[in-house]
Amino acid sequence: MEPLFYRPKDAAVVLGISRTRVFRLIKTGELKSIKDEGYRLVPRWALHEFARALESKAGLPEREAA
């Protein structure tokens, strides 16, 4: 089962980018996150949303939901 939330270091692994870049994306609002009891968490849907935005920016066609 896929987690509902990822810590920034795990989100970085999923996205294939650095942890520093994840925090930069969170700071600019490009990647949504929440803070819970001092922990920064990135919802799974936010990772998918960010990936779709990157695909769109690159001019890739939208894929249909499976």
Residue pairs with C-beta under 8 A, 6 or more apart in sequence:
2 44
3 10
3 44
4 43
4 44
5 34
5 41
5 42
5 43
5 44
6 14
6 41
6 42
6 43
6 44
6 47
7 39
7 40
7 41
7 42
8 19
8 22
8 23
8 26
8 33
8 40
8 42
9 19
9 22
11 22
11 31
11 42
11 47
12 18
12 19
12 21
12 22
14 47
15 22
15 47
15 50
15 51
22 31
22 42
25 31
25 50
26 32
26 33
26 40
26 42
30 50
30 53
31 42
31 46
31 47
31 50
32 42
32 43
32 46
32 49
32 50
33 40
33 41
33 42
33 43
33 46
34 40
34 41
34 43
35 41
52 62
55 62
56 62
